[in-house]
Amino acid sequence: MFKNIIKTVTIIFLLMSVVTGCEQKQDARRSGQLAEQLAEQLTEKSTDQAAGRVSPKNRPIKGIIVAVGDSLTAGLGVDENLAYPSLIEKRLAADGHFFKVVNAGISGETSSGTLSRINWVISSLKPDMVILVTGANDGLRGIDSKLLKQNLDQIIAILKKNHIRIILGGMKMLPNLGPGYVKEFERVYPEMADKHHIPLIPFFLKGVAGEVKLNQPDGIHPTAQGYTVIVDHIYPYVLEAVLKLQS
């Protein structure tokens, strides 16, 4: 019983940090650098290929996956190479699937923020697939779940219109917000997945939320080990989508 209470409290702090742990200046720089980083990486690969320098470590990429979300995607508090998008790229490559996975996470972002920049993500990063994990900040701020639903609906519709494959990451909300709100919030994700016929990761933080050893010393943010657990959990969904994308 006490263990469950501790886990509940830790989950509360973990989710609250999606808002309170934001570094706005870092986020602004990050948003502007995403396209430049990808362009440089793709240019380097094209140059190597043209010069006949394609090694096992530098295989031609088969597509671009963009991870869109908040601080849980950005990897607040850990090196970007240890956040889940980078780990997913490495796991795919180890299995022979050479995709570039771009970390397009912005700390503190709500689903409204994601909607406002989704066209930029599409035009600048040109993804073949998007892993969409957003909405935790909507819930923490008590934003009407109808707005979350509306935003996700529009985001997914825009991505589908551009023929981009989507994986939707589900989130859970704090019990102290009331059972009615929690129920409405959490059912948004399966409803959107069903409506748009896209794969759903029921709870993105499964196995990490509430686990003290998988979070940083502040007891809030996932450690590098925490992100490996997240990747172990979500990788089957990503791999299945990648295989379908290549078929």
Secondary structure as the mmCIF struct_conf table of DSSP 4:
data_model
#
loop_
_struct_conf.conf_type_id
_struct_conf.id
_struct_conf.beg_label_comp_id
_struct_conf.beg_label_asym_id
_struct_conf.beg_label_seq_id
_struct_conf.end_label_comp_id
_struct_conf.end_label_asym_id
_struct_conf.end_label_seq_id
HELX_RH_AL_P HELX_RH_AL_P1 PHE A 2 THR A 20
TURN_TY1_P TURN_TY1_P1 GLY A 21 GLY A 21
HELX_RH_AL_P HELX_RH_AL_P2 GLN A 24 ALA A 50
TURN_TY1_P TURN_TY1_P2 ALA A 51 GLY A 52
HELX_RH_3T_P HELX_RH_3T_P1 PRO A 56 ASN A 58
HELX_LH_PP_P HELX_LH_PP_P1 ARG A 59 ILE A 61
STRN STRN1 GLY A 63 GLY A 69
BEND BEND1 ASP A 70 ASP A 70
HELX_RH_AL_P HELX_RH_AL_P3 SER A 71 ALA A 74
TURN_TY1_P TURN_TY1_P3 GLY A 75 GLY A 77
BEND BEND2 VAL A 78 VAL A 78
HELX_RH_3T_P HELX_RH_3T_P2 GLU A 80 LEU A 82
BEND BEND3 ALA A 83 ALA A 83
HELX_RH_AL_P HELX_RH_AL_P4 TYR A 84 ALA A 94
TURN_TY1_P TURN_TY1_P4 ASP A 95 GLY A 96
STRN STRN2 PHE A 99 GLY A 105
TURN_TY1_P TURN_TY1_P5 SER A 107 GLY A 108
HELX_RH_AL_P HELX_RH_AL_P5 SER A 111 TRP A 120
HELX_RH_PI_P HELX_RH_PI_P1 VAL A 121 LEU A 125
BEND BEND4 ASP A 128 ASP A 128
STRN STRN3 MET A 129 VAL A 133
HELX_RH_AL_P HELX_RH_AL_P6 ALA A 136 LEU A 140
TURN_TY1_P TURN_TY1_P6 ARG A 141 GLY A 142
HELX_RH_AL_P HELX_RH_AL_P7 SER A 145 LYS A 161
TURN_TY1_P TURN_TY1_P7 ASN A 162 HIS A 163
STRN STRN4 ARG A 165 GLY A 169
HELX_LH_PP_P HELX_LH_PP_P2 GLY A 170 GLY A 170
HELX_RH_3T_P HELX_RH_3T_P3 PRO A 175 LEU A 177
HELX_RH_AL_P HELX_RH_AL_P8 PRO A 179 HIS A 196
TURN_TY1_P TURN_TY1_P8 HIS A 197 HIS A 197
STRN STRN5 LEU A 200 ILE A 201
BEND BEND5 PRO A 202 PRO A 202
TURN_TY1_P TURN_TY1_P9 PHE A 204 GLY A 210
HELX_RH_3T_P HELX_RH_3T_P4 VAL A 212 LEU A 214
STRN STRN6 ASN A 215 ASN A 215
TURN_TY1_P TURN_TY1_P10 PRO A 217 ASP A 218
BEND BEND6 GLY A 219 HIS A 221
STRN STRN7 PRO A 222 PRO A 222
HELX_RH_AL_P HELX_RH_AL_P9 ALA A 224 GLN A 246
#
